[in-house]
Structures are given as structure tokens and as C-alpha cells.
Amino acid sequence: MHERRPIIALAPNDWLTAWAGRQQLLSRLASRAWTVVSYNGPLSIRDRGGSRWSRGGLVSSFARHDGVWVDTPGRHSAYLPTPRLGFHHPCPRRGPRRPRAPRPKSGIKPILLVFHPRFAGFIDLIPSHGIVYHAYDAFSETPGWDRSLQELEGRLTEAASVVFAVSHEVGRKLAGPGPEKYLELPNGADAMAFGAGPHLPCPAALAAIPQPRIGYVGRISMKLDLALLRQMALARPQYQWVFVGPVTFGREGAADLDAFEGLRQLRNVHFLGEKSYKDLPAYQGHMQVNILCYKSAPGWWVSCSPLKIFEYLATGRPVVATALASLAGLQGEIDMPEATLPAWLGSLDPAVAGTGTGTAGSFGSGTFGRVRRGSGIAGSGTAGNGTVGRPTLGSLRRRSWSRGLPGS
């Protein structure tokens, strides 16, 4: 039997921070006996003062988390980005340290799984059997996108044997040949873990808050419609509005800070901070309604496939969410009102009463529930050329990563 090829994943997020689709997918690959290494690139001098800088040690570390080997960069190798060296991939002229990996048998090259165009420079530095590009956001609409990143994404989509996009909207916005070759691979939840959420003990921080609780779990950032959330909290003072997650506005979200402060000052609004991913099922399971209230204005969030939606659904609690194009297939399982106060209240009130769309049990009976049950990366797969499939991990192995990348 052939030795299964290791996977080196290049993703910008820190493994130990807020759980995202990258951790979900990679940990599920690891649970199925793949050797997976996650690397988020060397530290930059620009990282000083931030959480990534403080979390990293003086020297790099290599440890296993959730079944995945996580290569954490150290401060000793921090580089200074300059226009001459290039801002978007780490110091290509002097060459960044390559990710480490447990040694496979001689001659077995890894599969390189790239999650962001900023890592395109690594495809020349790491000998690999093949390249997979997984676009989890519409990067061309994110702050800081420029011509250099556009060229790097075009290079990635050209070099990749397989291109995944988290939604059709993300796929059609890819640079280079991406729109013609991508496969749609939406996020998927750990249905068993989140399905157990309502049966777990209510976390103490949440138990101290009276019911009914309206919950949001995720990053508190510029994508949230904070003005609308404040209007709803004022209009329904009997509801307790609970936010679980880190506050990450950054420079681009500075304009939202006033709205955030206005929301935080309300007596029926509670910010509980970031919690361990393993504790999130209990938090979501003990809300009366889980919500996703994103801005309806253009932004990268409009094209995304939020992991939290599928986690919400797995709990069996009612879900009310912004009408994102990627969620169109969930009509009837979640309520998606227009971005107005009357419309949102018209969805929330029956959801709290238990008579709205998407009441308990809808996840297990719907298509998305059946597809994702027992597999964190299963999802409907639509190729950019219009052909339809359902690529799961098993089918990708059988089809050799679809375009010539052996899975074992």
C-alpha cells in the first residue's frame, strides 16, 4: 500500500485563535490519518505589539494540536517587509524558513495546500507533488488588496491542480483561470459536537444572563451591522443580546468603533470575549436564537460561507441571518429577513417564541445536515464550468484530488 502523502497547509490564521474553516478542514483531514502541517508564515516586524507576536516564542515551535502539526514562527526570524523585498510574501530575496514536517519515506513529496495568495512565493521554495488552492474569502474585496496580490492569486490559480472556493460568489471573483476551474466546497460543521450543545451544562458566564438569549458567536468586526444590532437591542429590551468572540476591528474597522461602544453600553447587551472552540457548542446550544447580522453593504463578507451558520444549525436552535447569496440553499431552514429593523424583529419574535423558520431539528432533516453529518469538509461541489458533484474527502482520494494529485 502506498504511503499517503503529507499535506503542508499555508494559512494566515493562528491555529490557537478563533476557530475557522481552515482549522475545521485540516483537523478533519488529520483525523482521517493524513499527516498535516499548518504554517502561517514567519513573523514580521509589523507584528510587534500584536497577539501573534506575543504568542510566539523567541524561537519557533513545532507541536501537535487537534491532530495537526502546527509550526509556530519565532521572533528571532522576524523580517522587515520593504517595497524592494515585497510586502505580500515573506522576504523572497533571502528566502523564508520552510515549514517543517515529520519525515515521510524517501521520495514522497507533500501536497501543498495554500489558503491565501500571500503564500504564493512558497510554491517555488517547497518541492511538492502538487498544489491545491482553497479560497475561503473573496480576497479581492478585502482591505489591502492590490495589484501585487491580484498577480499572486492569478499565479496560484494557474499553478494549482485543484482550486476550491468556499462559495460560488468567491469562485467567480478569483483571478487568473480560477473562475473556469474552481470547485465549490462550502464550510461544514462538526454536527455531532454542536448537536450535543443543548444537552451540555450551560457555561457559568452564560447562565448568569437571563433568558431569552439572542446569541452571536464569532469575531466582532467591521462585517457586523452594529447599528442595526443596537436598534434591535433598544427595541427589545426584554431580550438579552450575547456576543461570544474576540473584538477585531483593526484599522479598516475604526469607523465602527463608535457604533460598537454604543452597543456595548446597553444593559441588555453582553460581550463575553473569546472562548475555547471546545466550549462553543455549549454556548450556542443554550441560546434561544442564534443570529448572523452582517452588513448588507458590499464587502468580502457578502460572498462568504460562514462556518458558524452550520454550527448554529447543528444545535437545532432557530437561526436568523443576513441573506447572503451562499445561504440561498438554506431557505426554509433559517430565516433571512431584509436588513431593516421591522423585518428583523418580525423574524426574531416568532423564533424566540418557537414558531419561526428553522426551529429545533431542521438541521438533521435538511440537505446540508445530511451532507455534513460525520464529516467536517463534506459539501456540495459545483465546478466553475457548471458541472455538479459532491466532493467529499473520500471522493477526492478516489479521483486523485480531481486533477492528478494522488491522495495516497
C-alpha positions as CSV (number, residue, x, y, z in Angstrom):
1,M,0.0,0.0,0.0
2,H,1.3,3.4,-0.9
3,E,2.2,5.8,1.8
4,R,-0.3,8.7,2.0
5,R,1.3,12.0,1.0
6,P,1.7,14.6,3.8
7,I,-0.1,17.9,3.4
8,I,1.6,21.2,4.1
9,A,-1.1,23.9,4.7
10,L,-0.2,27.6,4.4
11,A,-2.9,29.7,6.0
12,P,-2.7,33.2,7.6
13,N,-4.6,32.5,10.8
14,D,-3.0,31.4,14.0
15,W,-4.1,27.9,14.9
16,L,-4.8,28.8,18.6
17,T,-7.0,31.8,17.9
18,A,-10.7,31.8,16.9
19,W,-11.6,28.6,15.1
20,A,-12.3,29.0,11.4
21,G,-12.9,26.9,8.4
22,R,-9.2,26.2,7.9
23,Q,-8.8,24.5,11.3
24,Q,-12.0,22.6,10.7
25,L,-10.9,21.2,7.4
26,L,-7.3,20.4,8.4
27,S,-8.3,18.8,11.7
28,R,-10.7,16.5,9.8
29,L,-8.0,15.5,7.3
30,A,-5.8,14.7,10.3
31,S,-8.5,12.6,11.9
32,R,-8.6,10.5,8.8
33,A,-4.9,9.6,9.0
34,W,-3.4,12.3,6.9
35,T,-0.2,13.9,8.2
36,V,-1.0,17.6,8.1
37,V,1.4,20.5,8.9
38,S,-0.1,24.0,9.3
39,Y,2.2,27.1,8.9
40,N,1.1,30.7,8.9
41,G,4.4,32.3,7.8
42,P,7.3,34.0,9.6
43,L,6.7,36.9,11.9
44,S,7.2,40.4,10.5
45,I,8.5,43.4,12.5
46,R,5.0,44.8,11.8
47,D,3.5,42.2,14.1
48,R,5.2,43.7,17.2
49,G,2.7,44.6,19.8
50,G,0.0,42.2,18.4
51,S,-1.3,38.9,19.7
52,R,0.7,36.9,17.1
53,W,3.9,38.5,18.3
54,S,3.2,37.9,22.0
55,R,2.0,34.3,21.4
56,G,5.2,33.4,19.5
57,G,8.3,32.5,21.5
58,L,11.9,33.7,20.9
59,V,12.4,30.6,18.7
60,S,9.9,28.7,16.6
61,S,8.0,25.7,18.0
62,F,6.6,22.6,16.4
63,A,3.7,20.9,18.3
64,R,0.6,18.9,17.6
65,H,-2.9,20.5,18.1
66,D,-6.2,18.8,17.2
67,G,-4.2,16.2,15.3
68,V,-2.4,18.8,13.2
69,W,1.3,19.6,13.4
70,V,1.4,23.4,13.9
71,D,4.7,25.2,13.0
72,T,4.7,28.4,15.0
73,P,7.3,31.0,14.0
74,G,9.6,32.6,16.5
75,R,10.6,36.2,16.9
76,H,14.2,35.6,16.2
77,S,13.5,35.2,12.5
78,A,11.2,38.2,12.1
79,Y,11.7,40.1,8.9
80,L,11.2,43.7,7.8
81,P,9.0,44.0,4.7
82,T,10.0,46.6,2.2
83,P,8.8,47.5,-1.3
84,R,12.0,46.0,-2.7
85,L,11.6,42.7,-1.0
86,G,7.9,42.5,-1.4
87,F,5.1,43.1,1.2
88,H,2.9,40.2,0.3
89,H,5.1,37.1,0.7
90,P,7.8,36.9,3.4
91,C,11.2,38.1,2.3
92,P,11.5,36.2,-1.0
93,R,15.1,37.5,-1.7
94,R,16.6,36.0,1.3
95,G,14.2,33.1,1.5
96,P,11.9,32.4,4.4
97,R,12.3,29.3,6.6
98,R,10.3,26.5,5.1
99,P,7.6,24.7,7.2
100,R,8.8,21.6,9.0
101,A,7.2,18.3,8.7
102,P,7.5,14.8,10.0
103,R,9.8,13.0,7.5
104,P,7.9,10.8,5.1
105,K,9.6,7.9,3.3
106,S,12.2,8.9,0.8
107,G,10.9,10.4,-2.4
108,I,7.4,11.2,-1.0
109,K,6.7,14.8,-1.8
110,P,3.9,16.6,0.1
111,I,0.7,18.2,-1.3
112,L,0.9,21.9,-0.8
113,L,-2.5,23.3,0.3
114,V,-2.5,27.2,0.0
115,F,-5.2,29.2,1.6
116,H,-4.2,32.8,0.7
117,P,-2.4,34.5,-2.2
118,R,0.2,36.0,0.1
119,F,1.8,32.5,0.3
120,A,2.3,32.1,-3.4
121,G,6.0,32.7,-3.0
122,F,6.3,29.3,-1.2
123,I,5.3,27.3,-4.2
124,D,8.9,27.8,-5.6
125,L,10.5,27.1,-2.2
126,I,8.8,23.8,-1.2
127,P,9.2,20.9,-3.6
128,S,5.7,19.4,-3.8
129,H,3.8,16.8,-5.7
130,G,1.1,19.3,-6.5
131,I,-0.7,22.4,-5.4
132,V,-4.2,22.9,-4.1
133,Y,-5.6,26.5,-3.7
134,H,-8.5,26.9,-1.3
135,A,-10.1,30.4,-1.4
136,Y,-12.1,30.9,1.8
137,D,-13.0,34.6,1.1
138,A,-13.4,37.0,-1.8
139,F,-9.9,38.3,-1.2
140,S,-10.2,40.8,-4.0
141,E,-12.7,42.7,-1.8
142,T,-10.7,42.6,1.4
143,P,-8.9,45.7,2.8
144,G,-5.3,45.9,1.5
145,W,-5.9,44.1,-1.8
146,D,-3.7,45.5,-4.6
147,R,-2.3,44.6,-8.0
148,S,0.5,42.6,-6.4
149,L,-1.9,40.3,-4.6
150,Q,-4.0,40.0,-7.8
151,E,-1.0,38.8,-9.7
152,L,-0.1,36.3,-6.9
153,E,-3.6,34.9,-6.9
154,G,-3.5,34.6,-10.7
155,R,-0.3,32.7,-10.4
156,L,-1.8,30.4,-7.8
157,T,-4.9,29.5,-9.8
158,E,-2.7,28.8,-12.8
159,A,-0.3,26.6,-10.9
160,A,-2.9,24.7,-8.8
161,S,-4.1,21.3,-9.9
162,V,-7.2,21.9,-7.8
163,V,-8.9,25.2,-6.9
164,F,-11.5,25.2,-4.2
165,A,-13.8,28.2,-3.5
166,V,-15.9,28.3,-0.3
167,S,-18.9,29.7,-2.4
168,H,-19.9,30.3,-6.0
169,E,-19.6,34.0,-5.3
170,V,-16.0,33.6,-4.2
171,G,-15.1,31.3,-7.1
172,R,-16.3,33.7,-9.8
173,K,-14.2,36.5,-8.3
174,L,-10.9,34.6,-8.5
175,A,-8.0,35.9,-10.5
176,G,-6.5,34.2,-13.5
177,P,-8.2,31.0,-14.7
178,G,-9.8,30.5,-11.2
179,P,-13.4,31.2,-12.4
180,E,-13.1,28.4,-15.0
181,K,-11.5,25.7,-12.9
182,Y,-12.8,26.0,-9.3
183,L,-14.9,23.5,-7.4
184,E,-17.3,24.9,-4.8
185,L,-16.5,23.5,-1.3
186,P,-18.6,25.2,1.4
187,N,-17.7,25.1,5.1
188,G,-19.1,22.2,7.2
189,A,-19.7,21.9,10.9
190,D,-18.9,19.2,13.4
191,A,-22.5,18.2,13.6
192,M,-22.1,15.7,16.4
193,A,-20.2,18.2,18.7
194,F,-22.6,21.0,18.2
195,G,-25.7,18.8,18.2
196,A,-24.7,17.9,21.8
197,G,-24.6,21.6,22.8
198,P,-28.1,21.9,24.2
199,H,-27.5,18.9,26.4
200,L,-24.3,20.1,27.9
201,P,-24.2,22.2,31.1
202,C,-24.8,25.8,30.5
203,P,-21.4,27.7,30.9
204,A,-21.4,29.8,34.1
205,A,-20.8,33.1,32.2
206,L,-23.9,32.4,30.1
207,A,-26.0,31.0,32.9
208,A,-25.7,34.3,34.7
209,I,-27.6,36.0,31.9
210,P,-31.4,35.6,31.9
211,Q,-33.4,34.3,29.0
212,P,-34.3,34.8,26.3
213,R,-30.8,35.0,24.9
214,I,-30.0,36.1,21.3
215,G,-26.5,34.8,20.5
216,Y,-23.8,35.6,18.1
217,V,-20.6,33.6,18.2
218,G,-17.6,34.8,16.1
219,R,-15.4,37.7,15.6
220,I,-16.8,41.1,16.4
221,S,-15.5,43.1,13.4
222,M,-16.4,45.6,10.7
223,K,-18.7,43.0,9.0
224,L,-21.3,43.1,11.7
225,D,-24.2,45.6,11.3
226,L,-23.7,47.2,14.7
227,A,-26.1,50.0,14.1
228,L,-29.0,47.6,13.3
229,L,-28.0,45.4,16.3
230,R,-28.2,48.4,18.6
231,Q,-31.6,49.3,17.2
232,M,-32.8,45.8,17.9
233,A,-31.4,45.7,21.4
234,L,-33.2,49.0,22.2
235,A,-36.5,47.8,20.6
236,R,-36.4,44.5,22.5
237,P,-35.0,45.3,26.0
238,Q,-36.5,42.0,27.3
239,Y,-34.1,40.1,25.1
240,Q,-30.5,39.6,26.2
241,W,-28.0,40.0,23.3
242,V,-24.9,37.9,23.9
243,F,-21.7,38.1,21.8
244,V,-19.0,35.4,22.2
245,G,-15.8,36.1,20.4
246,P,-12.8,38.4,20.1
247,V,-13.1,42.1,19.1
248,T,-11.0,42.6,16.0
249,F,-11.8,45.9,14.2
250,G,-8.3,46.9,13.1
251,R,-7.6,50.0,11.1
252,E,-10.2,49.3,8.5
253,G,-13.0,49.0,11.1
254,A,-12.1,52.1,13.1
255,A,-15.2,53.8,11.8
256,D,-17.3,51.2,13.5
257,L,-15.9,51.7,17.0
258,D,-18.4,54.4,17.9
259,A,-21.3,52.0,17.0
260,F,-19.6,49.3,19.0
261,E,-19.3,51.4,22.1
262,G,-22.9,52.5,21.7
263,L,-24.0,48.8,21.6
264,R,-21.7,47.8,24.5
265,Q,-23.2,50.4,26.8
266,L,-26.7,48.9,26.7
267,R,-27.7,46.9,29.8
268,N,-29.1,44.0,27.9
269,V,-26.0,43.6,25.7
270,H,-23.2,41.2,26.9
271,F,-19.8,40.7,25.4
272,L,-18.2,37.6,26.9
273,G,-15.0,37.6,25.0
274,E,-13.2,34.7,23.1
275,K,-13.9,31.2,24.3
276,S,-12.2,27.9,23.6
277,Y,-13.6,26.2,20.5
278,K,-14.4,23.1,22.5
279,D,-16.7,25.3,24.7
280,L,-18.7,26.8,21.8
281,P,-21.3,24.0,21.4
282,A,-22.5,24.7,25.0
283,Y,-22.7,28.5,24.4
284,Q,-24.6,28.1,21.1
285,G,-26.8,25.3,22.5
286,H,-28.0,27.5,25.3
287,M,-29.1,30.5,23.3
288,Q,-32.8,30.8,22.4
289,V,-31.9,32.1,18.9
290,N,-28.5,32.3,17.1
291,I,-28.0,35.1,14.7
292,L,-25.7,36.3,12.0
293,C,-26.3,40.0,11.4
294,Y,-23.8,41.2,8.7
295,K,-23.9,44.5,6.9
296,S,-25.8,44.4,3.6
297,A,-23.3,46.9,2.1
298,P,-20.7,45.5,-0.3
299,G,-17.8,43.8,1.4
300,W,-15.9,40.5,1.4
301,W,-18.4,39.1,3.9
302,V,-21.2,39.2,1.4
303,S,-19.6,36.4,-0.6
304,C,-18.5,34.1,2.3
305,S,-19.9,30.8,3.5
306,P,-19.9,31.3,7.3
307,L,-18.8,28.2,9.3
308,K,-20.9,29.5,12.2
309,I,-24.2,29.1,10.3
310,F,-23.7,25.3,10.0
311,E,-22.6,25.1,13.7
312,Y,-25.8,27.1,14.6
313,L,-27.9,24.7,12.6
314,A,-26.3,21.7,14.2
315,T,-27.6,22.8,17.7
316,G,-31.2,22.7,16.5
317,R,-31.8,26.2,17.8
318,P,-33.6,28.7,15.5
319,V,-31.3,30.7,13.2
320,V,-31.9,34.2,11.8
321,A,-29.2,35.5,9.4
322,T,-28.4,38.1,6.8
323,A,-29.5,37.0,3.4
324,L,-26.1,36.0,1.9
325,A,-26.0,34.6,-1.6
326,S,-24.1,31.5,-0.3
327,L,-27.0,30.7,2.1
328,A,-29.7,30.6,-0.6
329,G,-29.9,26.8,-0.4
330,L,-30.9,27.1,3.2
331,Q,-34.2,28.8,2.6
332,G,-36.7,27.1,4.9
333,E,-34.0,26.1,7.4
334,I,-33.1,29.6,8.5
335,D,-34.9,32.9,8.4
336,M,-33.2,35.6,6.3
337,P,-35.0,38.9,6.7
338,E,-34.3,42.1,4.9
339,A,-31.8,44.5,6.6
340,T,-34.4,46.6,8.3
341,L,-35.5,46.8,11.9
342,P,-39.1,45.7,11.3
343,A,-38.0,42.8,9.2
344,W,-35.5,41.5,11.7
345,L,-37.9,41.9,14.6
346,G,-40.5,40.1,12.5
347,S,-38.2,37.1,12.3
348,L,-36.8,37.2,15.8
349,D,-40.0,37.4,17.8
350,P,-41.5,34.1,16.4
351,A,-38.1,32.5,16.6
352,V,-37.9,33.3,20.3
353,A,-41.4,32.0,20.7
354,G,-40.5,28.8,18.9
355,T,-42.8,29.3,16.0
356,G,-40.4,30.7,13.4
357,T,-38.5,29.3,10.5
358,G,-35.6,26.9,11.3
359,T,-36.9,25.6,14.7
360,A,-35.3,22.7,16.5
361,G,-34.5,19.7,14.4
362,S,-34.5,21.3,11.0
363,F,-30.7,20.7,10.5
364,G,-30.9,17.0,10.7
365,S,-33.7,16.7,8.2
366,G,-32.3,19.1,5.6
367,T,-29.8,18.5,2.8
368,F,-27.0,20.4,4.5
369,G,-27.4,18.3,7.6
370,R,-27.3,15.0,5.7
371,V,-24.3,16.0,3.7
372,R,-22.2,17.2,6.7
373,R,-23.2,14.7,9.3
374,G,-20.0,13.0,10.4
375,S,-17.7,14.9,8.0
376,G,-16.4,18.4,8.6
377,I,-15.4,19.0,5.0
378,A,-18.2,17.4,3.0
379,G,-20.3,19.8,0.9
380,S,-21.9,20.4,-2.5
381,G,-19.3,20.8,-5.2
382,T,-20.0,22.8,-8.2
383,A,-17.3,23.3,-10.8
384,G,-16.8,26.7,-12.4
385,N,-17.8,25.2,-15.8
386,G,-21.2,24.2,-14.5
387,T,-20.7,20.5,-13.8
388,V,-22.0,19.4,-10.5
389,G,-20.6,16.9,-8.0
390,R,-20.4,16.4,-4.2
391,P,-16.6,16.2,-3.4
392,T,-16.0,14.6,0.0
393,L,-12.6,13.7,1.3
394,G,-13.2,10.1,0.2
395,S,-14.2,11.1,-3.3
396,L,-11.2,13.4,-3.7
397,R,-9.0,10.5,-2.8
398,R,-10.7,8.2,-5.4
399,R,-10.4,10.9,-8.0
400,S,-6.8,11.7,-7.0
401,W,-7.6,15.2,-6.0
402,S,-9.6,15.6,-9.1
403,R,-6.8,16.7,-11.4
404,G,-3.8,14.4,-10.9
405,L,-2.9,14.8,-7.2
406,P,-2.8,11.4,-5.6
407,G,-4.4,11.2,-2.2
408,S,-2.3,8.3,-1.1
